[in-house]
Amino acid sequence: MNKIRKRKFNTYYWTCVVVAVCMIVFSNIDWDTIFSGLMASTFIPFYTLDERGAYAFPDGDEDE
């Protein structure tokens, strides 16, 4: 089950990157706005939903 979840999130992250690149190439929107949207759309699910986010960003209270 974890492998399916990992593949699902990897597919989501790659989709966000492809959409951002297409927006940079084909739109007149400032690239800073597109980049910030990409970062928000990938980091929020990574930190809150993906269990790999717990290992990448551990809470400071657990060390004490």
N, CA, C and O atoms as CSV, one atom per row, in Angstrom:
chain,resi,resn,atom,element,x,y,z
A,1,MET,N,N,0.823,-1.193,0.000
A,1,MET,CA,C,0.000,0.000,0.000
A,1,MET,C,C,0.871,1.263,0.000
A,1,MET,O,O,0.538,2.256,-0.646
A,2,ASN,N,N,1.981,1.210,0.728
A,2,ASN,CA,C,2.861,2.372,0.771
A,2,ASN,C,C,3.473,2.654,-0.586
A,2,ASN,O,O,3.702,3.813,-0.932
A,3,LYS,N,N,3.744,1.609,-1.364
A,3,LYS,CA,C,4.312,1.798,-2.694
A,3,LYS,C,C,3.312,2.496,-3.613
A,3,LYS,O,O,3.695,3.347,-4.416
A,4,ILE,N,N,2.031,2.138,-3.499
A,4,ILE,CA,C,1.000,2.807,-4.300
A,4,ILE,C,C,0.889,4.265,-3.891
A,4,ILE,O,O,0.779,5.139,-4.751
A,5,ARG,N,N,0.916,4.541,-2.604
A,5,ARG,CA,C,0.823,5.921,-2.128
A,5,ARG,C,C,2.035,6.730,-2.582
A,5,ARG,O,O,1.898,7.887,-2.980
A,6,LYS,N,N,3.216,6.124,-2.523
A,6,LYS,CA,C,4.436,6.808,-2.955
A,6,LYS,C,C,4.362,7.126,-4.443
A,6,LYS,O,O,4.729,8.225,-4.857
A,7,ARG,N,N,3.891,6.176,-5.257
A,7,ARG,CA,C,3.751,6.415,-6.696
A,7,ARG,C,C,2.720,7.495,-6.981
A,7,ARG,O,O,2.891,8.297,-7.899
A,8,LYS,N,N,1.644,7.516,-6.191
A,8,LYS,CA,C,0.595,8.507,-6.389
A,8,LYS,C,C,1.135,9.911,-6.135
A,8,LYS,O,O,0.873,10.823,-6.919
A,9,PHE,N,N,1.870,10.091,-5.070
A,9,PHE,CA,C,2.424,11.399,-4.775
A,9,PHE,C,C,3.517,11.780,-5.763
A,9,PHE,O,O,3.617,12.948,-6.141
A,10,ASN,N,N,4.339,10.827,-6.191
A,10,ASN,CA,C,5.354,11.136,-7.195
A,10,ASN,C,C,4.708,11.582,-8.497
A,10,ASN,O,O,5.193,12.509,-9.146
A,11,THR,N,N,3.618,10.932,-8.882
A,11,THR,CA,C,2.877,11.342,-10.073
A,11,THR,C,C,2.307,12.733,-9.896
A,11,THR,O,O,2.329,13.527,-10.837
A,12,TYR,N,N,1.801,13.049,-8.724
A,12,TYR,CA,C,1.271,14.384,-8.442
A,12,TYR,C,C,2.374,15.437,-8.554
A,12,TYR,O,O,2.160,16.492,-9.150
A,13,TYR,N,N,3.543,15.163,-7.990
A,13,TYR,CA,C,4.642,16.130,-8.033
A,13,TYR,C,C,5.108,16.363,-9.469
A,13,TYR,O,O,5.347,17.504,-9.863
A,14,TRP,N,N,5.238,15.288,-10.255
A,14,TRP,CA,C,5.656,15.446,-11.655
A,14,TRP,C,C,4.601,16.197,-12.461
A,14,TRP,O,O,4.945,16.984,-13.344
A,15,THR,N,N,3.332,15.968,-12.173
A,15,THR,CA,C,2.267,16.692,-12.865
A,15,THR,C,C,2.355,18.179,-12.565
A,15,THR,O,O,2.186,19.002,-13.465
A,16,CYS,N,N,2.615,18.534,-11.317
A,16,CYS,CA,C,2.758,19.947,-10.953
A,16,CYS,C,C,3.939,20.589,-11.694
A,16,CYS,O,O,3.841,21.727,-12.153
A,17,VAL,N,N,5.027,19.872,-11.804
A,17,VAL,CA,C,6.204,20.403,-12.498
A,17,VAL,C,C,5.912,20.592,-13.986
A,17,VAL,O,O,6.284,21.612,-14.566
A,18,VAL,N,N,5.254,19.624,-14.601
A,18,VAL,CA,C,4.938,19.733,-16.028
A,18,VAL,C,C,3.976,20.888,-16.286
A,18,VAL,O,O,4.151,21.628,-17.254
A,19,VAL,N,N,2.978,21.052,-15.449
A,19,VAL,CA,C,2.034,22.168,-15.596
A,19,VAL,C,C,2.758,23.501,-15.432
A,19,VAL,O,O,2.496,24.440,-16.184
A,20,ALA,N,N,3.662,23.597,-14.462
A,20,ALA,CA,C,4.401,24.842,-14.251
A,20,ALA,C,C,5.297,25.165,-15.448
A,20,ALA,O,O,5.373,26.319,-15.868
A,21,VAL,N,N,5.965,24.168,-15.993
A,21,VAL,CA,C,6.828,24.407,-17.158
A,21,VAL,C,C,5.986,24.842,-18.353
A,21,VAL,O,O,6.367,25.762,-19.077
A,22,CYS,N,N,4.849,24.190,-18.566
A,22,CYS,CA,C,3.972,24.597,-19.670
A,22,CYS,C,C,3.448,26.018,-19.473
A,22,CYS,O,O,3.318,26.769,-20.440
A,23,MET,N,N,3.147,26.390,-18.235
A,23,MET,CA,C,2.682,27.749,-17.977
A,23,MET,C,C,3.788,28.766,-18.240
A,23,MET,O,O,3.523,29.851,-18.758
A,24,ILE,N,N,5.016,28.424,-17.889
A,24,ILE,CA,C,6.137,29.338,-18.145
A,24,ILE,C,C,6.329,29.526,-19.649
A,24,ILE,O,O,6.569,30.639,-20.115
A,25,VAL,N,N,6.224,28.440,-20.397
A,25,VAL,CA,C,6.471,28.501,-21.836
A,25,VAL,C,C,5.328,29.185,-22.580
A,25,VAL,O,O,5.576,30.000,-23.468
A,26,PHE,N,N,4.087,28.870,-22.235
A,26,PHE,CA,C,2.952,29.289,-23.051
A,26,PHE,C,C,2.132,30.453,-22.500
A,26,PHE,O,O,1.170,30.859,-23.152
A,27,SER,N,N,2.460,31.005,-21.346
A,27,SER,CA,C,1.626,32.075,-20.796
A,27,SER,C,C,2.444,33.348,-20.576
A,27,SER,O,O,3.672,33.351,-20.661
A,28,ASN,N,N,1.728,34.404,-20.297
A,28,ASN,CA,C,2.356,35.696,-20.030
A,28,ASN,C,C,2.468,35.983,-18.534
A,28,ASN,O,O,2.850,37.087,-18.142
A,29,ILE,N,N,2.145,35.020,-17.713
A,29,ILE,CA,C,2.218,35.189,-16.259
A,29,ILE,C,C,3.685,35.261,-15.849
A,29,ILE,O,O,4.533,34.563,-16.405
A,30,ASP,N,N,3.970,36.113,-14.874
A,30,ASP,CA,C,5.335,36.270,-14.383
A,30,ASP,C,C,5.846,34.935,-13.833
A,30,ASP,O,O,5.107,34.223,-13.153
A,31,TRP,N,N,7.087,34.598,-14.119
A,31,TRP,CA,C,7.618,33.294,-13.721
A,31,TRP,C,C,7.743,33.184,-12.210
A,31,TRP,O,O,7.712,32.072,-11.682
A,32,ASP,N,N,7.882,34.297,-11.491
A,32,ASP,CA,C,7.924,34.232,-10.023
A,32,ASP,C,C,6.592,33.735,-9.457
A,32,ASP,O,O,6.570,32.954,-8.506
A,33,THR,N,N,5.500,34.184,-10.038
A,33,THR,CA,C,4.180,33.746,-9.600
A,33,THR,C,C,3.982,32.260,-9.877
A,33,THR,O,O,3.437,31.539,-9.042
A,34,ILE,N,N,4.416,31.805,-11.033
A,34,ILE,CA,C,4.289,30.392,-11.379
A,34,ILE,C,C,5.162,29.545,-10.462
A,34,ILE,O,O,4.730,28.488,-10.002
A,35,PHE,N,N,6.376,29.994,-10.195
A,35,PHE,CA,C,7.284,29.253,-9.326
A,35,PHE,C,C,6.747,29.178,-7.894
A,35,PHE,O,O,6.846,28.133,-7.252
A,36,SER,N,N,6.180,30.278,-7.389
A,36,SER,CA,C,5.624,30.252,-6.030
A,36,SER,C,C,4.405,29.341,-5.958
A,36,SER,O,O,4.204,28.662,-4.951
A,37,GLY,N,N,3.592,29.315,-7.007
A,37,GLY,CA,C,2.458,28.385,-7.039
A,37,GLY,C,C,2.915,26.938,-7.076
A,37,GLY,O,O,2.312,26.072,-6.443
A,38,LEU,N,N,3.980,26.681,-7.818
A,38,LEU,CA,C,4.542,25.326,-7.869
A,38,LEU,C,C,5.061,24.906,-6.498
A,38,LEU,O,O,4.812,23.783,-6.058
A,39,MET,N,N,5.768,25.784,-5.834
A,39,MET,CA,C,6.303,25.452,-4.513
A,39,MET,C,C,5.168,25.204,-3.511
A,39,MET,O,O,5.240,24.268,-2.715
A,40,ALA,N,N,4.139,26.026,-3.548
A,40,ALA,CA,C,3.013,25.840,-2.632
A,40,ALA,C,C,2.275,24.542,-2.934
A,40,ALA,O,O,1.899,23.812,-2.017
A,41,SER,N,N,2.067,24.251,-4.217
A,41,SER,CA,C,1.304,23.054,-4.580
A,41,SER,C,C,2.083,21.767,-4.346
A,41,SER,O,O,1.481,20.695,-4.302
A,42,THR,N,N,3.390,21.838,-4.196
A,42,THR,CA,C,4.159,20.627,-3.908
A,42,THR,C,C,4.537,20.504,-2.437
A,42,THR,O,O,4.497,19.403,-1.889
A,43,PHE,N,N,4.899,21.596,-1.791
A,43,PHE,CA,C,5.350,21.498,-0.397
A,43,PHE,C,C,4.212,21.296,0.589
A,43,PHE,O,O,4.396,20.601,1.589
A,44,ILE,N,N,3.046,21.874,0.347
A,44,ILE,CA,C,1.938,21.698,1.292
A,44,ILE,C,C,1.493,20.239,1.347
A,44,ILE,O,O,1.396,19.693,2.445
A,45,PRO,N,N,1.216,19.575,0.214
A,45,PRO,CA,C,0.878,18.141,0.314
A,45,PRO,C,C,2.051,17.289,0.811
A,45,PRO,O,O,1.835,16.312,1.527
A,46,PHE,N,N,3.290,17.644,0.444
A,46,PHE,CA,C,4.441,16.871,0.898
A,46,PHE,C,C,4.565,16.940,2.414
A,46,PHE,O,O,4.859,15.933,3.058
A,47,TYR,N,N,4.347,18.106,2.982
A,47,TYR,CA,C,4.512,18.274,4.428
A,47,TYR,C,C,3.330,17.705,5.202
A,47,TYR,O,O,3.517,17.128,6.273
A,48,THR,N,N,2.113,17.859,4.678
A,48,THR,CA,C,0.939,17.468,5.446
A,48,THR,C,C,0.434,16.058,5.152
A,48,THR,O,O,-0.029,15.380,6.069
A,49,LEU,N,N,0.507,15.596,3.907
A,49,LEU,CA,C,-0.121,14.331,3.541
A,49,LEU,C,C,0.862,13.192,3.312
A,49,LEU,O,O,0.565,12.046,3.652
A,50,ASP,N,N,2.003,13.478,2.753
A,50,ASP,CA,C,2.958,12.431,2.407
A,50,ASP,C,C,3.791,12.075,3.632
A,50,ASP,O,O,4.365,12.956,4.273
A,51,GLU,N,N,3.859,10.774,3.961
A,51,GLU,CA,C,4.614,10.371,5.157
A,51,GLU,C,C,6.107,10.620,5.017
A,51,GLU,O,O,6.818,10.643,6.021
A,52,ARG,N,N,6.604,10.809,3.782
A,52,ARG,CA,C,8.023,11.131,3.607
A,52,ARG,C,C,8.338,12.529,4.136
A,52,ARG,O,O,9.492,12.824,4.448
A,53,GLY,N,N,7.326,13.391,4.238
A,53,GLY,CA,C,7.524,14.729,4.772
A,53,GLY,C,C,7.879,14.710,6.253
A,53,GLY,O,O,8.586,15.596,6.734
A,54,ALA,N,N,7.400,13.717,6.970
A,54,ALA,CA,C,7.730,13.598,8.390
A,54,ALA,C,C,9.211,13.307,8.592
A,54,ALA,O,O,9.807,13.755,9.572
A,55,TYR,N,N,9.803,12.564,7.674
A,55,TYR,CA,C,11.234,12.276,7.772
A,55,TYR,C,C,12.086,13.452,7.285
A,55,TYR,O,O,13.183,13.685,7.793
A,56,ALA,N,N,11.576,14.180,6.307
A,56,ALA,CA,C,12.341,15.303,5.769
A,56,ALA,C,C,12.290,16.518,6.686
A,56,ALA,O,O,13.266,17.262,6.782
A,57,PHE,N,N,11.154,16.726,7.364
A,57,PHE,CA,C,10.977,17.871,8.244
A,57,PHE,C,C,10.520,17.399,9.615
A,57,PHE,O,O,9.336,17.508,9.935
A,58,PRO,N,N,11.435,16.874,10.437
A,58,PRO,CA,C,11.023,16.387,11.758
A,58,PRO,C,C,10.668,17.544,12.683
A,58,PRO,O,O,11.204,18.646,12.571
A,59,ASP,N,N,9.743,17.255,13.605
A,59,ASP,CA,C,9.370,18.270,14.602
A,59,ASP,C,C,10.495,18.422,15.606
A,59,ASP,O,O,11.175,17.449,15.934
A,60,GLY,N,N,10.695,19.635,16.094
A,60,GLY,CA,C,11.763,19.911,17.039
A,60,GLY,C,C,11.492,19.362,18.417
A,60,GLY,O,O,12.435,19.119,19.168
A,61,ASP,N,N,10.224,19.155,18.784
A,61,ASP,CA,C,9.867,18.701,20.123
A,61,ASP,C,C,10.211,17.236,20.343
A,61,ASP,O,O,10.391,16.822,21.489
A,62,GLU,N,N,10.306,16.448,19.300
A,62,GLU,CA,C,10.571,15.023,19.452
A,62,GLU,C,C,11.996,14.739,19.884
A,62,GLU,O,O,12.258,13.667,20.429
A,63,ASP,N,N,12.922,15.650,19.666
A,63,ASP,CA,C,14.329,15.415,19.997
A,63,ASP,C,C,14.587,15.559,21.486
A,63,ASP,O,O,15.576,15.029,21.994
A,64,GLU,N,N,13.732,16.254,22.184
A,64,GLU,CA,C,13.980,16.520,23.614
A,64,GLU,C,C,13.505,15.434,24.508
A,64,GLU,O,O,13.651,15.529,25.726
